[in-house]
Amino acid sequence: MESVSVSGGEVGGAGGAYSYEALKRLDQLWSNICLPQQVVQKPQQVVSTIPSLFSSSGLADKAEGSYDVLVCGGTLGIFIATALSARGLRVAVVERNVLKGREQEWNISRKELLELAEVGVLEEDDIERVTSVKCNPFTTKQFEYKIQYSVGDLDLASASYFILVVFVINHCRPVKLIEIVKERFISLGGEIFEGRSVSGIDVYEDVAVLKLSGDKILTSRLIVDAMGNFSPVVKQIRSGRKPDGVCLVVGTCARGFNNNSTSDVIYSSSSVKKVGNSNAQYFWEAFPTGSGPLDRTTYMFTYVDPQPGSPKLEELLEDFWDLMPEYQGVSLENLEILRVIYGIFPTYRDRAMSAKQKSNVPADFINELLYANFNCMQDVVQFWPLSKTLGLVMLTNPQLLPSIFKQVGVAVLLDWSRHFLMLAYFTFLSTFADPVVR
């Protein structure tokens, strides 16, 4: 890891940094999250409500700009900012670093890129400029897992289950994509404040006030937080509470894969096992990249509870180096490591469909559930495909339902049903009401 060179500048956002020093910093942050939380530390008060008029305050004369919308966090915020600017609103983006995309590619379908064009974020001609690899069609193992049957030290048999799908997917260059969107945003009259961090947000009766580093003050009718999981606004909302679980991700972009025509969306070659003091299961994702015909991105990720003794990212990378060659059928000696990728993504149990903390289900239950789910899966972000997926899973694999109820609990399922109904309501409004409003 220490010997891997870092070409180009690192940027903000998940996957934006890939040096060994950045890995050490992120591991230290992860270690602090894992410490026992004896006393909940109250986070910095970033957002405050002031029951008075800003126009009557002594700060009104110090405001350097007034906007309809201010977006904090530019890597993803630039997209919503451009869409709002295309509708005639006065918008500004605040980014604590230089606003540019990371080197690591994004997987995105052409349909999703066309949706960006529909709302004015891109022109259709821009889609070709930001696409690095076209896979039309593309053969993908949507989910695969292997089971090894053994007694003692004797392996009796093994079985491999996988689902092959063919679909259209593009690999998008974030550097080029954000460069194009940034130019379009500015051409629409948008403003960008780079190298500025958020120091405070005051909500008055007549306006919201954004305070930036360097004593810069901006006002707006609406402030959008697009600063990600570690946003100071999110920390305040969570009241300093540590996450209940974390997704740990490590991986590489490497050159030297002669067999580079398929991808894995989710692959698992093992069941739940002990990793440090945590019970974890490793999952994999792999796909070709646009930087060269032999270049391939490979991720390994797992979900763990933040507790003392949880595996660090550097420890997961050591497992990655050991397991990846067998998974991808290559030798590390034949690979040129272009980038090392890592990240942590916190989760909380008060979100929809959160499982119980203690699990009594079999170790292979996750594999069986994922196999059944992916065998029926549509685009589960949308209401109708999600409804179809749930119905097919219940009809084709009813034996899984008791284990799901046992692990998740009736109360959580009822709470999730509320979210499901809200998704149905949103789908109805977007299908029938939105065209009328427009």
HELIX and SHEET records of a PDB file:
HELIX    1   1 TYR A   20  CYS A   34  1                                  15    
HELIX    2   2 PHE A   54  SER A   56  5                                   3    
HELIX    3   3 ALA A   60  LYS A   62  5                                   3    
HELIX    4   4 GLY A   74  ALA A   86  1                                  13    
HELIX    5   5 ARG A  110  GLU A  118  1                                   9    
HELIX    6   6 GLU A  124  VAL A  130  1                                   7    
HELIX    7   7 PRO A  174  SER A  187  1                                  14    
HELIX    8   8 PRO A  232  ILE A  237  1                                   6    
HELIX    9   9 LEU A  313  GLN A  328  1                                  16    
HELIX   10  10 LEU A  332  ASN A  334  5                                   3    
HELIX   11  11 PHE A  365  CYS A  376  1                                  12    
HELIX   12  12 PHE A  383  THR A  396  1                                  14    
HELIX   13  13 PRO A  398  LEU A  400  5                                   3    
HELIX   14  14 LEU A  401  VAL A  408  1                                   8    
HELIX   15  15 VAL A  410  PHE A  428  1                                  19    
HELIX   16  16 LEU A  429  ALA A  433  3                                   5    
HELIX   17  17 ASP A  434  VAL A  437  1                                   4    
SHEET    1   A 7 VAL A  47  THR A  49  0                                        
SHEET    2   A 7 VAL A 198  VAL A 203  1                                        
SHEET    3   A 7 ALA A 208  LEU A 212 -1                                        
SHEET    4   A 7 LYS A 216  ASP A 225 -1                                        
SHEET    5   A 7 SER A  66  CYS A  72  1                                        
SHEET    6   A 7 VAL A  91  GLU A  95  1                                        
SHEET    7   A 7 GLU A 191  GLU A 194  1                                        
SHEET    1   B 8 TRP A 106  ILE A 108  0                                        
SHEET    2   B 8 LEU A 154  CYS A 172 -1                                        
SHEET    3   B 8 THR A 131  VAL A 151 -1                                        
SHEET    4   B 8 SER A 263  SER A 268  1                                        
SHEET    5   B 8 PHE A 283  PRO A 288 -1                                        
SHEET    6   B 8 ASP A 295  VAL A 304 -1                                        
SHEET    7   B 8 GLY A 245  ARG A 255 -1                                        
SHEET    8   B 8 GLU A 336  THR A 347 -1                                        
SHEET    1   C 2 LYS A 273  VAL A 275  0                                        
SHEET    2   C 2 SER A 278  ALA A 280 -1                                        
END                                                                             
